[in-house]
Amino acid sequence: MTELRLFLHHHKYTLLLLLIIFLGSLVRLNNFPAWFGFDYDQEINAWIAKTILVDHKPVLIGPETSVGGMYVGPFYNYLVALFYFFARMDPVGTLGLNILLAALTIGAVYLVGKCFFSPATGIFAALIYAFSQNLIFFDRTSWNPSPMPLVTLLALYFLRQYLTGRNRRDLFLASLFVAAAIQLHFMAIFLIAFFVLALLFFGGKKLVRPVSNLLVIFPSFAVSLFPLVMFDLRHGFLNSRHFLEFFLAGGAGGAGLNFSQSLLRVTEIFVGFSRAVLYNYPSSLLDYPAGGLLAAAVIYAVINFRRIDIGARLMLLLGAVGFSGLVFYRGPIPSQYLLFIFPVFVLLWAKYFERVWRIPGAGKILGALMIPAFCFFNLPQVFTNQNDLGLKYKRQAVDYIIADAGGDSFKVDFITNYGLKTGFKYLFWLRGNNLVEDMSVATHRTYKIILPYFLVDTNALATRFGAVGIIKL
């Protein structure tokens, strides 16, 4: 018994972390057929996986961004293709990648919290990431931005390791993960800017003496940029032109804003996202304390800049780069644009939780109340989340049409709200039927898929699955 107690004492944080990763994975898996989506981004990745695995054609570019007409790198799609290979091209196979990335991110946020602050902060950070409704919803989405929090955390960790130990291996790994962001989302520009500034501010003269230190960085970026450069050379620098046009012109979200309006907009977004890590419902009442605590942390870090850990300084710099960059960026700022900075919010809240936990006398009681309250406001909607236009219902609609056609030729027309006509073409291909949408083509049978079903008189429907309606003509 004494040996068991000693083992539990020395490994309590490791055991707690493993338990959190296990429970966090279960929460994300819970009732997956009901919420698992197969929309635009997922179908694009599915077709790229088909190009790689079935057509045996290597790809030099990833999917096109939803705005701006830009393309990210292809490396993430090769990773996705691996899971399609094991799942025999079934989209549900990407669920394994979702859970793997989430488990690794929970582990990484603990590692960073432990190294930057304390093991207790790391445990609180893992708890927050594992059970935050907002972060769970992001982890359940299979698309290119999904690994951004993990990439940020590992870049922060290895950058700190390099700055404290001056090991070239850590510098190489830090640059590797920063460069990997180029393959995921164009917001990688902010992570690259942070990386460069961190080395300039904290690297000192030892960074450039010897010059071979700098050569450690270049291979990572060269490998990550190579497919994008090759694409641009073959397509008249299309990606570069669209990137500059999008950033300079802005787009719909913030066009026409002056500097003060843009500053206010980004401040509100940062406060809202900070609050959403703990409570994912709009609440102006909670935004005030969330904003106050965020400002207090920044002020404390600035005043005590030379006394705080280098990791905390890196967090402050990353937050400053992200904030100032988005102020000058006048385009729309949907939630996925901040995935690269979400770890900073998680670690900040974890540090506050740890501070409360250590209050003499009442701290343990308050801490024991905080975690259940946090879970109470986050997990119920996670458990009850339902996607009426998810993969489950789209697959049922496809199976129904194929079975009803009974081997006869058929064509399918669509009546949909904007952006909802996604996933079906791939699912028909997966069942061995090329989808015919041209209504002038002569076939034995004709069907209409209605998304959502209430766009037409429900009496006209032959059947429906979730929000997917079907009309037989």
ABEGO torsion letter per residue (X at the ends): XAAAAAAAAAAAAAAAAAAAAAAAAAAAABGAAAABBBBAAAAAAAAAAAAAAAAGBBBABBBBBABGGBBBBAAAAAAAAAAAAAAGGBAAAAAAAAAAAAAAAAAAAAAAAAAABBAAAAAAAAAAAAABAAAAAAAABBBAAAAAAAAAAAAAAAAAAAAAAGBAAAAAAAAAAAAAAAAABAAAAAAAAAAAAAAAAAAEAAAAOBAAAAAAAAAAAAAAAAAAAAAAAAAGGAAAAAAAAAAAAGEAAABGBBAAAAAAAAAAAAAAAAAAAABABBBAAAAAAAAAAAAAAAAAAAAAAAABBAAAAAAAAAAAAAAAAAAABABBBBAAAAAAAAAAAAAAAAAAAAAAAABBGAAAAAAAAAAAAAAAAAAAAAAABBBAABAAAAAAAAAAAAAAAGGBBBBBBBBBBBGABBGAAAAAAAAGBBBBABAABBBABBBBBBOBAAABBAAABABBBEABBBBBX
